[in-house]
Amino acid sequence: MNAQITLLIADRNPHVREFLKRELQADGCQVQLASTGQEMMQRIQTVLPDILILDPDMPDVTDISLIRYIHHTYPQMPVVVHSLLTEVIHQLDASCPVIFVEKRGSSIDHLKHAIKDILEME
C-alpha cells in the first residue's frame, strides 16, 4: 500500500483499533483512530480520510443511519464496514454502497484486499 493513503478506523474495541493500526501502518498507510461515532465525525470533518473502516457497533451509533449520512455527505469517501454483524449489510440498499468485510480471527487479509481493491478503482 501507499504512505499517501490515510485510513480512519472507527471501532469501539481499543484492541481491534490498535491491531488494525499496527498492521496497516506496517503496510505504509497513515492511520487515524476513532472510538465513537462522534469522534469519527469530528475526524472526518477535520481531514477527510481516503477510506473509512467502520464497525457500526459503537456506543453512540444506534442504527445504520450514520452510514447513510456519511455516504450522502461524503460520497467520494469509500466506506468499508468491518464487523461481526453481518445483518448490517442486509439493512443497506443500493443507494448506499459500502464494502462489507467480516471480522475473522486475527487475520486482516480480507480487509487489506478490500482496501487494495478500492485503491485500484480510484
N, C-alpha and C positions, 0 to 999 in steps of 0.2 A: 504494500500500500504506500501511500504518499504522505510525507510530513505536512503537506499543504492542506490535507483533509482534516477538518475539525468535526469531531463527533460529540454529541451531547447524549450522555447516558442518564436516563431518568428511571430510577428503581428504588423502591423503599428499603431494600436489603443492603446494608453497607458492605457486606462481604461480597455480594454479587457486583456491586458498583466497583469496588476496588479490584476484584478479579478481572472484570472486563477492561477496566482502565489499564491495568498492568499488561494484559495480553495484547490489547490494541495499540498501546504506546510502543510495545516491543516491535510491532509491525510498522511503526513510523507515523502513526496518527497522533494528532493533538486531541486530547480528551478533556471534556468538561463533565462535571457530575451534578446531579440534582436528586434530592431525596423526596421531594414533594412536587405536586403539580404546580403549586405557586412558585416554588424555586425554579422549576423548569421554565415556566413562562417568563420569569424575570431574566433568566439567562438568554432565552430566545430573543427577547426584546433588546437585550444589550448587544449581543453579537449572534447573528443568525448562523447556526451550525450548518455544515454541508449535509449532515444526516442526523436525524433524531432516532435514538434507540430507546424505546419506551416500553416499560412494563406498566400497563394501566392499573395494576393493583397497588395503588398508592393511597396513603391515608386520606388525602383530600380530593381524590378522584372517585366519584360515585358511579359514573357510567361512561359510555363511550362518547358522550357529547364533547368532551375535551379533544378527542381525536378529530372529530368533525370540525370543531372550531379551528384547530391547528391547520387542517387541510384547507379550510376556507380562507383563513387569514394569511397563511404562508404556503401557497400552493406549489411553490418552487422547491420547498424543502421535503425531501423524501423522509418517510416515517417507516421505521421497522418496529413492528410490535414484537417484542421479545418476552414471551410469557409462558407460564404453565397453563393459563386459562384459555384453552382452545376455543371455548364458546365465544370469546370476544370477536374472532374473525367472522363468525356467522351473524353477528349483530351489525356488521358494516355492510354497506351496499356499494355498488359500482361508483357512486358519486364521491366516495372517499377511499381512493386506492391506497392501500398500505401493503407492505410485505410482512407476512407473518412468519416468525421463526420461533418454534417451540423450544423452550429451555430443556436441555438434555444433559444431565450429569455435569461432568467437569470439562466437556469438550465444547468449544465455541466455533468449531469448523463451519457449521451451518450458518452461523451469524457472519463469519468472515466471508463466506461465499456470497451471502446476500449483499454485503457491503461492496464487494468487488463487482457484482452484477450491476448495482446501482451506478457505480463509478464508470463502468463501461458504457452505460446508456447515456451518460451526460456528454 
